[in-house]
């Protein structure tokens, strides 16, 4: 059993739906004080009301420095400090390179990669005050390990997060703060549903465990990285994908 996170102050960006909401639910169930952030107030309000536990929300544009800093400061004030930041917010529009406007590329980079830097930077003064801290990034297998047509910008941003992770781990050590990443495979979320049942069925068939992951599978991995038991782990990443990246081919799956 992990050391209790009861009363710990936690922020989950992109927490109104999908993986972020799952992460928030896992931490709230453990007794943490959780703030979820996103751009849309209605979705935030609904999620905060439906997640069981001590959950509040803040509207935040994670690609904007002033917005991130204000959210971080407000949350620390409301929750008596800051212990954990789960930088989860992300966008994954599917557009092939030949059809992609440069503005779409920049937007995905801002939401997925720039936001990781901004969240870490804004959290440092609070971690320094607390004497320790935890950062958990939501990366992906797409980019660092695999590729998929239409997600060049998404994959590049997720690979970039892991590059950022290594130097951040060294720089954050002076604040007794760790930073690690969870790399989800195909997790059943609203965004994945939008890709259609054929995509969902094909992906499930390519996974050794024969199913898509749940949002709380990612939440549980984030919870471990935030725990006292993970205090000596930093600059690392864990793949949570049901074994998706292991088979050499579909034929290998058929042999199971």
N, C-alpha and C positions, 0 to 999 in steps of 0.2 A: 504494500500500500504506500502511495506517495504521501509525503508530508503535506498536511492540509494547507490549502491556499485560502482558507476562510479569512475574510476581511481584507485580502489583498486587492489593490487597485489595478484594474486591467482595462486597457483600451483595445477594441477590435475595429479596425477600419474596414469599410465595406461590410458592415455587420447587419445590414437590414435584410439580407437574403443569402441563399446559397451557402457556400463554405463558411463565410464570415458569421452568418447566423448560427451555424452549427458549432463553430468555435466558441461563440458567446454563450450558447446554451450549456456547453460542457463546463466552462469556467463558472458560470452562474450556479450550476448545480453543485459545484464544489464549495459554494459559499463566498466566492469572490464578488467584489463590487465592480460591475462591468459597465463600461460606456461603449455603446456602438455608434459608429459614425457612417454617414453616407451623404449624398447630395440631396436626396428626396425626403422631405419631412414626413409625408404620409406613410411611406413604407417603414421608415424608422419608428414612427409612433406605434404602428401596428406590431412590429417585431418586439419592441420594448414591452408592450402590453402582454404579448403572448409568451415570451420566454419566461420561464419560472425562475424567480430569484430577484436579486438586487440589480436591476438593469435600468440605466438611463440612456438618453441619446443626445448627440450633438450633431448638428448639420455641419459638414466640412467638405471642402474641395481639397482632396489630398494632393493635388498637383500645384496648389497655391501656398506659398510659404506663410503668408499672413494668416490664412485660414487654418493651416495646420498648427501653427504656434498658438493661436488663440484657443483652439480646441484643446490642445495639450495643457495649457495653463489653466483653463477653466475646469477641466476634468480633475487635474491635480488638486485644485482648490476644493472642488465638490467632494472628492473622495479621500481627502487627507493624504495626498501624495500620489506617486506613481510607481508601481512595481513591475508591470508587464505591459509591453506594447506588441500587439499582434498586427503587423503590417500586412493586411490581407487584401485590401482593395485592388481590383484588377478589371481590365476590360479585354474582351477577346472577339472583336468583330472578325468575320472570316472573309478576307478579300485577297485574291491572288495578286502577286507583285505587279503583273502587267496592268491590272485594273486599279491599283491602289494609288490614291492621291497622297502626296507627301504630307498633307495635313493630317490624314488618318494615321500614318506612321508616327508623327510627332505626338498625336493625342494618346496613342497607346503607350508610347515611351513615358509620357508625362504621368499617366495614371498608374502604370505598373512599376516603373523604375525610378523616376524622379521622386515619386511619393515615398519610396523606401528610404532614400537619402533624407528627405525632409522630416519624416517621422523620427528617424534616429537623431538627427540634429536637434530637433525640438525637445526630445526626451532627455538629452544629456544633462541639462541643469537639474532636472528632477531626480534622475538616477544619482547624480553626484550628491544631492541633498539627502537622499535616502541611504546612501552608502552602498547601494547595489541595485541591479536591475536585470531584466530579461527582455530580449527582443526576439520575436519569432517572425520570420518572413514566410509568406506563402509563395513559393516558387512554382515549379511544374516540371513534369518529365519532358514536356514539349519545349524544345529549345536546347536544354542541357543534355538530353539523352536522345530524344526522338524528334521527328519533324512531321508536319502535316500540311498539305496544300491550303493556302489561305491564311496561314498563321506565321508568316515570316516575321512580322513585327512583334507579335505576341512571344514567339520563341526567342527572338533576340532580347526582348525585355526581361524574360525569365532567366536567360543565361547571364545577362548583365547583373541581375540581383545576386547571383552566386559569386561573380567577380567582386562586387561591392562587399559582399559578406566577409571575404578573407581579410581585407585591410581593415574593415570596420571592427572585426574581432580583435585585432591588435590594438586599435586605438581606443576601443571601449574598455579594454582590460584595466586601464588606470582608474576607471570608475566602478570596478568590481562588477562589471556588467558583461553578460554573455549574449551572443547573437548567433542564431542557428536558423535553418530553413527546413520547411516541410515541402516535399515535392510530390504533389498529388498526381495520380493517374486520372482515369476517367471516373469522376465522382458525380453521382446523380443529383443534379441541381436544376433550377429553372432554366439556366442558360443552356445546359446540355439537352434538356427536353426540346428546346427550340430547334435543335438540329435534326429532329425527326426520329421516329421509331426505328427506321431502318439503320440509322447511325448507331442508336443505342444497342440494338440487337447485334450488330456487327462488332461493336466494341466489346460487349459482354462475351461474345464467342471467342475473342482473341485473348482473353484473360484466363490464366490457369485456374483461378478460383471461380470462373464462370459467372461472375456477376460484377456489376459496377459497385464502386465504393459508396459509402454514405458520408454525409457531411461530418458526422460525429467521429468517423474514423480519423479525419484530419484534426478535429478538435482534440482527440485523445493524444495524438502525437504532439500537438502544440502544448498541451497540458504537461506532458513529460518534460519538454524543453524548459518550461517555466518553473519546474519544481526544484526543490532543494537538492534532490537526488541527481539532477543534471548540472550541478554547480561547476563541475570540472569539464564540461563539454562546451566548446565554443568554436565558431567558424566551420561548423559541420552541417551536413544535410542528410535527411532521411527520406527515402522513397516510400510512398504509401500508395501502392497501385495494384495490389492483389497478384503480383508477379507478372504484370503486363509486359515489362521490358525484358523478361528472361528468355522466352522462346526465340529460336532462330528463325522460325517460319510458322505459317499456319499449319503446315504438315506436322510440326512438332506438337502443336496443341491437339491435333487429331489423334496423336498416339497416347494421350493421357487416358 
